[in-house]
Amino acid sequence: MYTAKIIDIGELVPAFEEENLVILFGSNVPDELKSICVIHEELTAEENPLKPGGHISFGNDSYEIVDVGNLANKNFEELGHISVYFREGDNEILPGAIQVKPAKFPTLSIGDEITISRN
């Protein structure tokens, strides 16, 4: 299981609710991306934590991972960076993104934990 704590939420993150998109980035986020990212600090790591059929939670909101882009695990392990799309149905997935369901934007608060489990 992978766990992290939300340490900052960029001021433009709420605007992405319309797109059902959350952009995660580790604490090494470039300054020019801070305003659009949910910044997190890793607590426990796991190699290749993102798998279809697994789950990701933001605080009390839990989601099933439906699809994983071919660079998502690499980017997440190296940078803490992935784009999370909250949508259902067949959608083309970007290389550094995951798709989860249900299609409901999470409630995000500083201090909340992000957890990722493979099942």
Backbone as a ProteinNet text record, in pm:
[ID]
protein_1_A
[PRIMARY]
MYTAKIIDIGELVPAFEEENLVILFGSNVPDELKSICVIHEELTAEENPLKPGGHISFGNDSYEIVDVGNLANKNFEELGHISVYFREGDNEILPGAIQVKPAKFPTLSIGDEITISRN
[TERTIARY]
83.8	0	88.5	44	111.5	29.8	96.5	26.2	103.9	30	88.4	-5.4	46.3	-34	-38.6	-157.4	-172.7	-113.1	-13.4	52.2	17.1	-40	-81.4	-179.4	-267.1	-364	-356.7	-317.2	-304.7	-436.3	-427.8	-548.5	-638.5	-585.1	-666.9	-724.7	-690.7	-740.6	-893.3	-968.4	-1115	-1170.8	-1101.6	-1147.7	-1148	-1069.1	-1062.2	-1177.4	-1262.2	-1377.9	-1468.5	-1480.7	-1560.4	-1508.7	-1377.4	-1313.3	-1304.5	-1342.1	-1325	-1179.6	-1088.2	-944.7	-872.4	-784.6	-693.9	-552.8	-464.9	-324.4	-245.4	-184.1	-101.2	44.6	117.2	260.7	324.9	444.2	520	568.3	638	681.1	785.3	840.3	937.2	868.4	742.7	665.1	731.3	744.4	797.2	703.9	762	683.4	570.7	595.6	495.2	375.3	383.7	272	200.2	253.6	195.5	48.6	9.3	-127.5	-231.6	-190.8	-287.3	-277.1	-190.5	-162.3	-207.1	-238.8	-251	-113.6	-46.8	91.4	89.2	164.7	162.7	303.7	311.8	437.7	421.4	509.8	502.8	527.2	443.2	460.7	513.7	450.9	500.1	491.2	591.2	597.9	576.2	537	522.6	555.3	629.6	665.2	542.5	523.7	411.4	276.8	239.1	114.5	-12.3	-1.3	-118.9	-150.4	-261.2	-303.1	-453.4	-500.1	-644.8	-702.4	-815.8	-877.7	-834.3	-729	-685.3	-773.7	-736.3	-815.9	-726	-780.1	-714.6	-816.2	-771.4	-858.9	-796.9	-882.7	-845.5	-927.8	-865.2	-942.8	-1046	-1173.9	-1282.4	-1341.2	-1294.3	-1347.1	-1262.7	-1326.1	-1254.3	-1299.6	-1203.9	-1228.3	-1160.8	-1222.9	-1161.1	-1078.8	-956.2	-871.2	-915.6	-955.8	-1008.9	-900.3	-815.9	-713.5	-590.9	-473.8	-346.5	-262.7	-221.6	-134.9	1.1	67.8	192.3	309.3	300.3	406	362	239.4	185	265.9	297.4	373.5	512.9	579.4	714.7	711.9	619.9	609.7	573.3	485.6	443.4	557.9	633.5	746.3	858	885.7	995.8	959.4	835.9	797.6	676.9	610.2	483.9	374.8	392	302.6	217.1	87.1	-8.7	-128.2	-198.4	-327.2	-433.8	-531.5	-637.8	-767.8	-824.8	-951.3	-1062.9	-1163.1	-1278.3	-1390.2	-1395.8	-1495.9	-1520.6	-1632.6	-1669.1	-1683.7	-1681.3	-1692.3	-1555.6	-1556.2	-1430.7	-1374.5	-1255.8	-1188.5	-1042.5	-986.6	-843.2	-767.7	-669.1	-593.4	-458.2	-418.2	-287.4	-179.3	-55.8	50.7	75.2	64.1	92.2	-32.2	-140.8	-269	-330.7	-428.2	-512.5	-657.3	-743.6	-887.9	-947.2	-1036	-1099.4	-1250.6	-1322.4	-1466.8	-1502.5	-1607.2	-1710.1	-1662.4	-1742.1	-1711.1	-1754	-1688.1	-1720.8	-1591.2	-1580.9	-1462.5	-1450.8	-1330.5	-1316.5	-1316.5	-1346	-1326.4	-1179.9	-1110.1	-965.9	-936.1	-857.9	-818.6	-672.6	-601.9	-464	-464.5	-373.7	-365.9	-432.3	-521.2	-584.3	-480.7	-507.4	-419.9	-469.2	-373.3	-399.4	-347.3	-431.2	-386.7	-413.9	-322.6	-336	-312.8	-409.4	-394.3	-422.7	-359.2	-373.4	-505.3	-576.7	-706.7	-802.6
-117.9	0	124.5	224.4	353.2	452.2	534.3	639.5	770.2	878.6	1012.6	1106.5	1223	1324.8	1448.8	1505.8	1630.1	1743.5	1813.1	1922	2060.4	2065.4	2193.1	2166.9	2263.1	2255.1	2386.5	2378.8	2499.9	2574.3	2705.2	2788.2	2763.4	2706.5	2680.2	2538.4	2454.8	2316.5	2310	2392.5	2383.6	2406.5	2482.1	2506.7	2379.5	2279.9	2155.8	2060	2096.6	2012.7	1997.1	2104.3	2101	1995.2	1974.3	1875.6	1737.1	1727.5	1603.2	1555.2	1645.6	1620	1671.9	1587.8	1628.6	1597.5	1694.5	1676.3	1664.8	1548.3	1525.5	1552	1607.4	1626.5	1615.9	1557.8	1548.4	1684.5	1688.5	1814.5	1888.2	1822.2	1885.8	1951	1984.6	2044.3	2173.8	2192.2	2319.7	2435.6	2551.1	2667.9	2700	2685.2	2722.3	2627.2	2513	2417.9	2415.2	2481.7	2474.8	2514.5	2611.6	2663	2562.5	2463.6	2368.4	2228.8	2210.7	2077.2	2057.8	1931.5	1884.9	1828.9	1893	1857.8	1764.1	1654.8	1553.3	1512.3	1457.8	1408.8	1258.9	1180.8	1035.4	991.3	899.7	841.7	699	618.4	482.9	458.8	390.9	370.1	223.3	202.5	69.3	80.9	-13.2	-11.3	-40.4	37.2	21.9	8.7	108.6	95.3	109.9	170	200.1	84.3	16.9	-98.8	-92.1	-126.7	-138	-238.3	-203.1	-286.8	-249	-168.5	-118.9	-3.4	57.8	167.9	283.5	403.9	524.3	600.7	650.9	727.5	862.4	961.6	1096.2	1123.3	1115.6	1127.9	1016.3	1053.3	955.1	916.6	974.9	945.4	837.1	725	610.7	584.9	544.7	525.1	398	334.5	220	270.7	219.8	255.4	171.8	239.5	173.8	154.7	255	250.2	326.9	282.4	341.8	367.4	491.4	526.1	458.4	438.2	360.3	428.9	556.9	625.6	666.3	632.4	680.1	631.9	502.7	452.4	513.8	524.2	582.1	727.8	806.6	947.7	961.4	873.2	880.5	845.7	742.4	701.9	806.1	866.9	963.1	1103.3	1147.1	1286.1	1302.3	1189.3	1200.3	1260.1	1250.7	1320.1	1223.3	1243.1	1181.3	1275	1258.4	1324.7	1219.4	1251.9	1158	1209.6	1131.8	1165.9	1086.6	1156.8	1095.8	1088.4	976.7	962.7	815.4	790.1	652.4	638.4	513.5	486.3	469.5	437.7	419	554.5	582.1	708.1	679.8	757	744.3	802	728	768.9	825.5	937.3	995.1	912.3	913.3	829.2	848.9	970.9	997.5	1013.2	948.2	966.8	833.8	843.8	729.7	774.3	678.3	702.1	622.9	687.6	622	640.8	557.2	574.3	558.7	623.1	694.9	832.3	891.5	1021.6	1132.8	1138.2	1236.4	1298.1	1429.1	1501.3	1485	1456.2	1433.1	1562.3	1545.6	1653.8	1649.1	1760.2	1765	1863.2	1818.1	1904.7	1880	1986.8	1972.1	1882.9	1786.7	1692.3	1559.2	1555.1	1428.3	1332.5	1203.5	1102	1060	1029.8	965.5	823.4	725.3	586.4	518.7	431	353.6	207.9	123.8	-20	-93.2	-205.9	-281.1	-356.7	-371.8	-441.1	-389
0	0	0	-71.9	-78.4	4.3	83.7	157.2	148	146.6	142.7	217.1	251.8	319.2	230.5	214.3	138.7	222	163.5	236.7	181.4	59.3	2.6	-110.6	-133.2	-242.5	-317.9	-445.1	-526	-537.7	-547.2	-548	-668.3	-776.8	-895.1	-898.9	-801	-798.5	-804	-727.6	-734.8	-875.5	-958.5	-1095.1	-1179.4	-1139.5	-1214.7	-1181.7	-1085.5	-1053.3	-1175.9	-1253	-1375.1	-1472.8	-1473.8	-1561.7	-1496.4	-1367.9	-1291.3	-1297.7	-1266.5	-1277.3	-1153.4	-1098.4	-991.4	-1038.2	-1025.6	-1061.1	-931.3	-911.3	-792.8	-826.5	-730.8	-747	-609.2	-606.1	-481.6	-436.9	-324.2	-265.3	-349.1	-451.5	-541.8	-662.2	-649.1	-757.8	-805.8	-937.1	-988.4	-951.5	-923.1	-881.6	-979.7	-1109	-1208.7	-1211.1	-1141.9	-1137.5	-1003.2	-902.1	-767.6	-763.2	-841.1	-833.1	-882.4	-961.7	-1018.7	-957	-858.4	-805.7	-661.4	-632.7	-494.9	-460	-367.3	-333.9	-213.7	-225.7	-121	-82	37.9	92.8	118	58.8	70.5	214.1	262	394.8	384.4	298.3	270.8	120.7	66.7	-77.7	-113.1	-237	-292.9	-440.8	-493.5	-634.1	-719.5	-824.9	-918.3	-846.7	-766.8	-690.7	-774.3	-893.1	-974.2	-1067.7	-1042.6	-1121.9	-1144.8	-1265.8	-1284.7	-1184.3	-1125.7	-1023.4	-883	-871.9	-742.1	-697.4	-586.2	-531.9	-489.5	-503.2	-453.4	-370.6	-256.3	-167.7	-138.2	-128.8	-86.6	38.2	156	279	284.7	292.1	300.7	166.3	56.8	-76.2	-141.9	-178.8	-235.4	-378.8	-461.6	-604	-653.4	-752.9	-819.1	-937.1	-950.3	-1063.9	-1184.2	-1290.7	-1409.7	-1514.8	-1534	-1638.5	-1590.3	-1636.1	-1595.1	-1720.2	-1740.4	-1852.4	-1839.3	-1953	-1954.1	-1882.5	-1850.5	-1776.1	-1635.3	-1597.3	-1470.1	-1350.2	-1341.9	-1227.1	-1222.8	-1337.3	-1342.4	-1294.8	-1347.5	-1307.8	-1160.4	-1112.6	-974.6	-880.3	-913.6	-829.3	-829	-945.5	-955.4	-907.4	-935.7	-910	-818	-787.9	-715.1	-801.5	-933.5	-1027.4	-1108.7	-1101.7	-1192.9	-1206.7	-1316.4	-1334.4	-1309.9	-1226.5	-1191.8	-1252.5	-1345.4	-1409.5	-1343.7	-1292.6	-1227.2	-1331.1	-1405.8	-1511.3	-1539.2	-1601.5	-1633.1	-1784	-1830.4	-1973.1	-2034.6	-2162.9	-2235.8	-2274.5	-2226.4	-2254.4	-2285.1	-2375.5	-2402.1	-2283.9	-2236.6	-2119	-2162	-2103.5	-2132.5	-2063.5	-2113.5	-2057.1	-1907.6	-1856.3	-1715.6	-1630.4	-1672.5	-1604.3	-1563.2	-1472.2	-1439.9	-1449.7	-1475.8	-1475.9	-1360.8	-1284.5	-1170.6	-1179.1	-1105.7	-1091.7	-945.5	-899.6	-972.8	-1021.2	-1106.8	-1166.4	-1070.3	-954.9	-851.1	-799.8	-811.5	-764.5	-613.1	-561.3	-417.7	-336.3	-208.3	-112.2	-71.8	-85.2	-59.4	52.6	150.4	261	295.8	330.8	377.2	501.1	504.1	614.5	584.8	484.9	445.8	390.5	407.1	349.1	212.7	126.6	-1.7	14.8	-14.1	-7.2	-140	-177.4	-300.3	-265	-299.2	-276.8	-406.7	-423.9	-549	-559.8	-450.9	-460.1	-357.8
[MASK]
+++++++++++++++++++++++++++++++++++++++++++++++++++++++++++++++++++++++++++++++++++++++++++++++++++++++++++++++++++++++

